[in-house]
Amino acid sequence: MKFFRSPYLSFWLAVLVSLLGLAFWVSCSPETVFRYTSESGPIERLTEWAYLGAMGITLLFGVSLLKRKTLVAVLIVLGYMAAREADLHKALFSISILKIKFWLSGSYPLTSKLIAAAVLLPVAWAVGYLLAFRTISVLAGVRERMSHAISIIMIVAVTAISKVLDRSLNALVELFGWQFPQWLWSFQASQEELLECLIPFLFLVALFQYRSYIRQRGMSFFSNY
């Protein structure tokens, strides 16, 4: 479909989801918003399953589309993002292994930090590999307005925005002791959780846009690697 191949599809999907979050926030009480966006709420559960579904679909279609290392790296990133949504980054110890506090704290022995480093090593490799060997190709694709390349950039942008939303109010409370009304906390939750839920779907959009691209061109976007 022409609409699916549009270079701005992922952008408009992000705008639509943000507007849906706004409508959800306007039409519901803060308590209702918190109930649906809580860590054990339905939106977060949907996000977890969406990541698992994205992994399966990427494995199914990516074998014939992506170089082996690229496929493995993408699957690792999706798996870690699913694990984070399930709060597995807190499962080993009493604190998230993604927090700087864990690494700087003297409360945790060196063995614990070595275990955490071993757990994080695969995703560090995956992110490093994608940045080192795919950034140039993706940026070149953005300059040529390739839809899949722009969708990849949107994945990064939406991930960054959702993380900023997730930490913004909490950081202000921790740093300055500021207090915020419930309606603002619920607005933050409505935007952050829905945008996070969009991320695995953007992975699939990028995958199928890329599939459409190489079918049209008869070549691989990553053929040089």
Phi, psi and chi 1 to 4 in degrees:
 res  aa     phi    psi   chi1   chi2   chi3   chi4
   1 MET       -  142.6  -66.0 -172.7  -62.0      -
   2 LYS   -61.8  -39.8 -174.7  176.6  179.2 -179.1
   3 PHE   -62.3  -40.5  172.8   73.5      -      -
   4 PHE   -66.1  -31.2 -175.0   76.6      -      -
   5 ARG   -84.7   -0.5  -65.9 -165.6  -63.0  -91.6
   6 SER   -62.3  133.2  166.9      -      -      -
   7 PRO   -66.3  -14.2   22.4  -32.9      -      -
   8 TYR  -105.0   10.0  -55.2  112.0      -      -
   9 LEU   -58.4  -49.7  174.4   58.7      -      -
  10 SER   -63.8  -37.0  -68.7      -      -      -
  11 PHE   -61.3  -47.8  170.8   78.6      -      -
  12 TRP   -69.4  -30.7  -71.2  115.8      -      -
  13 LEU   -62.8  -41.9  -75.4  174.5      -      -
  14 ALA   -64.6  -41.0      -      -      -      -
  15 VAL   -63.5  -43.9  171.0      -      -      -
  16 LEU   -61.3  -45.1  176.0   61.2      -      -
  17 VAL   -64.1  -39.9  167.3      -      -      -
  18 SER   -62.3  -40.5 -178.5      -      -      -
  19 LEU   -67.8  -36.5  -69.5  175.3      -      -
  20 LEU   -63.7  -39.8  -72.8  173.5      -      -
  21 GLY   -63.0  -39.8      -      -      -      -
  22 LEU   -64.1  -43.4  179.4   62.3      -      -
  23 ALA   -64.0  -39.7      -      -      -      -
  24 PHE   -60.9  -44.6  175.7   45.3      -      -
  25 TRP   -66.2  -41.2  173.5   70.2      -      -
  26 VAL   -68.4  -38.2  168.3      -      -      -
  27 SER   -88.6  -10.5   59.7      -      -      -
  28 CYS  -121.7  156.2  -63.0      -      -      -
  29 SER   -73.0  158.6   65.7      -      -      -
  30 PRO   -55.1  -37.4  -28.6   36.4      -      -
  31 GLU   -63.1  -40.2  -69.3   75.8   16.9      -
  32 THR   -66.4  -43.3  -59.0      -      -      -
  33 VAL   -59.4  -45.7  172.7      -      -      -
  34 PHE   -63.7  -36.4  -67.0  141.3      -      -
  35 ARG   -64.3  -40.9 -175.6  165.8   66.5 -108.1
  36 TYR   -81.6  -23.6  -80.0   91.8      -      -
  37 THR  -105.4    5.5   59.7      -      -      -
  38 SER   -66.4  168.4   64.9      -      -      -
  39 GLU   -61.7  -27.6  -71.1 -167.7   -4.5      -
  40 SER  -106.5   12.8   57.7      -      -      -
  41 GLY   -79.7  171.3      -      -      -      -
  42 PRO   -65.4  -32.6   19.6  -30.7      -      -
  43 ILE   -68.0  -42.9  -66.0  176.9      -      -
  44 GLU   -68.1  -36.9 -173.5  158.1  -56.5      -
  45 ARG   -62.9  -41.3  -65.4  -72.9   82.1   81.2
  46 LEU   -61.2  -40.4  172.9   61.4      -      -
  47 THR   -62.2  -43.9  -54.8      -      -      -
  48 GLU   -59.5  -48.3  -68.1  172.6   22.0      -
  49 TRP   -67.0  -32.7  -76.1  105.0      -      -
  50 ALA   -65.1  -39.6      -      -      -      -
  51 TYR   -64.4  -42.9  -86.3  117.9      -      -
  52 LEU   -63.9  -41.4  -65.2  175.7      -      -
  53 GLY   -63.4  -40.6      -      -      -      -
  54 ALA   -63.4  -37.4      -      -      -      -
  55 MET   -62.5  -45.8  -71.7 -179.5   69.0      -
  56 GLY   -63.5  -44.9      -      -      -      -
  57 ILE   -67.8  -39.7  -65.9  170.9      -      -
  58 THR   -63.8  -40.9  -60.6      -      -      -
  59 LEU   -64.1  -41.2 -179.0   60.3      -      -
  60 LEU   -65.6  -46.8 -179.2   64.0      -      -
  61 PHE   -95.4  -26.3  -70.8   93.1      -      -
  62 GLY   -71.6  -22.3      -      -      -      -
  63 VAL   -57.3  -38.3  168.8      -      -      -
  64 SER   -93.8   -3.7   60.1      -      -      -
  65 LEU  -109.8  -36.1  -66.4  175.1      -      -
  66 LEU  -115.0  150.3  -55.7  173.7      -      -
  67 LYS   -60.7  152.1  -65.8  -68.8 -175.8  179.0
  68 ARG   -57.1  -46.9 -174.9  176.3  -60.3  174.1
  69 LYS   -64.6  -38.6  -74.8 -174.5  178.5  179.5
  70 THR   -64.0  -43.9  -58.8      -      -      -
  71 LEU   -60.8  -47.0  176.3   60.7      -      -
  72 VAL   -61.2  -43.5  170.5      -      -      -
  73 ALA   -63.1  -43.2      -      -      -      -
  74 VAL   -64.8  -42.1  170.8      -      -      -
  75 LEU   -63.3  -39.5  -70.8  172.9      -      -
  76 ILE   -63.5  -45.6  -71.8  173.4      -      -
  77 VAL   -60.8  -45.6  169.4      -      -      -
  78 LEU   -61.4  -41.7  -73.1  169.6      -      -
  79 GLY   -64.0  -42.2      -      -      -      -
  80 TYR   -68.2  -36.6  -88.8   76.4      -      -
  81 MET   -67.4  -36.9  -67.2  178.3   82.5      -
  82 ALA   -64.5  -42.9      -      -      -      -
  83 ALA   -63.1  -38.1      -      -      -      -
  84 ARG   -66.6  -40.2 -172.5 -171.8 -178.9  -76.2
  85 GLU   -61.2  -32.9  -75.9  -61.8  -45.5      -
  86 ALA   -85.0    6.2      -      -      -      -
  87 ASP    61.7   27.6  -70.5  -29.8      -      -
  88 LEU   -72.9  -15.2  -66.0 -177.3      -      -
  89 HIS   -70.0  -10.1   57.8  -65.3      -      -
  90 LYS  -105.0    0.0  -57.5  174.8 -175.8  176.5
  91 ALA   -73.3  -32.8      -      -      -      -
  92 LEU   -73.3  -42.4  -72.6  175.1      -      -
  93 PHE  -131.9 -178.0  -50.2  106.0      -      -
  94 SER   -81.3    5.1   58.4      -      -      -
  95 ILE  -142.1  154.3 -173.4  174.7      -      -
  96 SER   -65.9  133.5  169.3      -      -      -
  97 ILE   -76.4   -2.3   60.7  174.4      -      -
  98 LEU   -90.1   -7.6  -59.1  176.5      -      -
  99 LYS   -88.1  139.5  -70.2 -173.2  179.3 -124.5
 100 ILE   -60.8  -33.0  -64.7  177.2      -      -
 101 LYS   -56.4  -37.1 -173.7 -169.4  -61.2 -176.2
 102 PHE   -62.1  -41.8  167.9   77.0      -      -
 103 TRP   -77.5  -29.3  -61.9   96.9      -      -
 104 LEU   -91.3  -17.5  -62.4 -179.5      -      -
 105 SER   -72.8  140.7  173.3      -      -      -
 106 GLY   -86.6    0.9      -      -      -      -
 107 SER   -76.9  -14.5  -57.5      -      -      -
 108 TYR  -115.1  129.3  -60.3   92.9      -      -
 109 PRO   -68.8  165.7   25.2  -34.2      -      -
 110 LEU   -60.3  -35.7  178.4   60.3      -      -
 111 THR   -61.5  -38.5   52.6      -      -      -
 112 SER   -64.2  -40.7  -63.3      -      -      -
 113 LYS   -70.5  -32.9  -66.4  175.5 -178.7  178.0
 114 LEU   -68.3  -39.0  -71.2  175.0      -      -
 115 ILE   -62.9  -45.6  -68.5  170.4      -      -
 116 ALA   -61.5  -41.0      -      -      -      -
 117 ALA   -62.9  -39.3      -      -      -      -
 118 ALA   -65.3  -37.1      -      -      -      -
 119 VAL   -66.7  -38.6  170.0      -      -      -
 120 LEU   -85.3  -13.2  -65.8  175.9      -      -
 121 LEU   -57.8  -45.7 -175.4   59.9      -      -
 122 PRO   -59.5  -42.5  -25.3   35.7      -      -
 123 VAL   -71.5  -31.0   74.2      -      -      -
 124 ALA   -63.7  -42.7      -      -      -      -
 125 TRP   -62.6  -45.6  169.1   82.8      -      -
 126 ALA   -61.3  -47.6      -      -      -      -
 127 VAL   -65.4  -43.4  172.6      -      -      -
 128 GLY   -61.3  -42.1      -      -      -      -
 129 TYR   -63.6  -47.1  173.9   82.3      -      -
 130 LEU   -63.6  -40.5  -67.1  173.4      -      -
 131 LEU   -67.2  -41.4  -72.4  174.4      -      -
 132 ALA   -73.4  -37.5      -      -      -      -
 133 PHE  -112.9   -4.3  -64.5  102.3      -      -
 134 ARG  -121.7  -15.3  -61.4  -64.3  172.9 -110.2
 135 THR   -60.7  -45.7  -59.3      -      -      -
 136 ILE   -62.6  -44.3  -66.5  174.8      -      -
 137 SER   -63.5  -41.6  -64.1      -      -      -
 138 VAL   -66.3  -44.6  169.7      -      -      -
 139 LEU   -65.0  -36.5  -67.6  178.9      -      -
 140 ALA   -63.7  -39.5      -      -      -      -
 141 GLY   -65.7  -36.7      -      -      -      -
 142 VAL   -63.8  -42.4  170.8      -      -      -
 143 ARG   -61.8  -32.0  -74.4 -166.4  -65.1  -89.9
 144 GLU   -92.1    7.7  -63.9  179.1   25.0      -
 145 ARG    58.1   40.5  -64.9  178.6   61.6 -161.0
 146 MET   -76.2  131.0  -65.3  178.4 -176.3      -
 147 SER   -62.2  -41.1   57.3      -      -      -
 148 HIS   -68.4  -34.9   52.6  -81.9      -      -
 149 ALA   -67.5  -41.7      -      -      -      -
 150 ILE   -66.1  -35.8  -65.8  174.4      -      -
 151 SER   -64.6  -37.0  -69.7      -      -      -
 152 ILE   -62.6  -42.9  -67.9  169.8      -      -
 153 ILE   -63.4  -37.6  -64.6  -61.6      -      -
 154 MET   -66.6  -33.4  -76.4  -57.3  -57.9      -
 155 ILE   -60.4  -46.7  -69.7  169.5      -      -
 156 VAL   -63.5  -44.0  176.2      -      -      -
 157 ALA   -65.5  -46.2      -      -      -      -
 158 VAL   -65.9  -38.2  171.8      -      -      -
 159 THR   -61.4  -45.5  -58.9      -      -      -
 160 ALA   -64.4  -43.7      -      -      -      -
 161 ILE   -63.0  -43.2  -69.6  169.0      -      -
 162 SER   -64.5  -36.3   66.9      -      -      -
 163 LYS   -70.8  -37.7  -64.2  -48.2  170.1 -168.2
 164 VAL   -63.9  -44.2  169.1      -      -      -
 165 LEU   -62.0  -38.9  -74.4  170.2      -      -
 166 ASP   -63.6  -37.4 -175.3   32.8      -      -
 167 ARG  -101.5  -15.2  -70.8  -62.6  -56.0  157.8
 168 SER   -57.6  -58.2   56.6      -      -      -
 169 LEU   -66.8  -41.1  -64.6 -175.4      -      -
 170 ASN   -60.8  -39.7  -73.3  -45.4      -      -
 171 ALA   -64.7  -39.4      -      -      -      -
 172 LEU   -67.4  -36.5  -69.2  172.8      -      -
 173 VAL   -65.5  -45.7  170.6      -      -      -
 174 GLU   -66.7  -39.4  -68.0  172.2    5.2      -
 175 LEU   -79.5  -42.3  -71.1  172.7      -      -
 176 PHE  -119.3   -6.8  -55.0  108.7      -      -
 177 GLY    71.4   19.3      -      -      -      -
 178 TRP   -68.2  148.2  -65.9   -7.0      -      -
 179 GLN  -112.4  139.3  -61.1  -60.9  -43.9      -
 180 PHE  -123.4  147.5  -61.1   99.1      -      -
 181 PRO   -70.0  159.8   24.8  -33.6      -      -
 182 GLN   -59.4  -36.9  -72.2  -73.1   87.5      -
 183 TRP   -63.2  -32.0   65.1  -95.9      -      -
 184 LEU   -74.2  -40.3 -171.9   55.6      -      -
 185 TRP   -61.5  -41.0  -73.7  103.5      -      -
 186 SER   -69.2  -34.7   63.6      -      -      -
 187 PHE   -63.8  -44.8  174.5   75.3      -      -
 188 GLN   -57.2  -46.8  176.9 -157.9   42.4      -
 189 ALA   -64.4  -40.7      -      -      -      -
 190 SER   -64.5  -36.2   66.8      -      -      -
 191 GLN   -78.5  -48.0  -70.0  -66.4  -48.5      -
 192 GLU   -64.5  -46.9 -176.1 -105.7  -31.0      -
 193 GLU   -69.1  -38.8  -71.3  -65.4  -22.3      -
 194 LEU   -71.1  -37.8  -75.2  175.2      -      -
 195 LEU   -66.9  -38.3  -74.6  173.8      -      -
 196 GLU   -62.1  -38.2  -85.3 -163.1  -16.6      -
 197 CYS   -66.4  -27.2 -170.0      -      -      -
 198 LEU   -72.1  -28.7  174.8   65.0      -      -
 199 ILE   -55.5  -50.5  -64.0  169.5      -      -
 200 PRO   -62.2  -30.1   18.9  -31.7      -      -
 201 PHE   -70.4  -33.3  -64.8   99.5      -      -
 202 LEU   -66.4  -34.8  -69.4 -178.6      -      -
 203 PHE   -57.3  -44.4  -90.0   93.3      -      -
 204 LEU   -69.1  -38.6  -64.7  179.8      -      -
 205 VAL   -58.5  -47.7  168.2      -      -      -
 206 ALA   -61.5  -40.8      -      -      -      -
 207 LEU   -61.8  -47.8  176.8   70.7      -      -
 208 PHE   -77.2  -27.5  -74.5  106.0      -      -
 209 GLN   -66.1  -40.5  -75.0  176.6  -28.8      -
 210 TYR   -64.7  -40.8  174.7   58.6      -      -
 211 ARG   -59.5  -43.8 -177.2  170.2 -180.0 -106.3
 212 SER   -63.9  -38.8  175.0      -      -      -
 213 TYR   -64.0  -49.6  168.9   78.1      -      -
 214 ILE   -71.6  -25.7   63.2  171.6      -      -
 215 ARG   -67.2  -37.5  -79.7 -174.3  167.3 -175.3
 216 GLN   -72.1  -41.1  -74.9 -176.6  -40.1      -
 217 ARG   -92.1  -18.2  -60.6  -65.7  178.7   92.0
 218 GLY    64.6   35.0      -      -      -      -
 219 MET  -148.9  170.6   58.3  179.6  -73.2      -
 220 SER  -104.7  130.7  173.4      -      -      -
 221 PHE   -60.1  -30.3 -173.4   56.7      -      -
 222 PHE  -106.9   26.6  -61.2  128.8      -      -
 223 SER   -66.1  -18.8   58.9      -      -      -
 224 ASN   -82.5   -1.7  -66.6  -30.5      -      -
 225 TYR  -122.8      -  -60.4   97.3      -      -
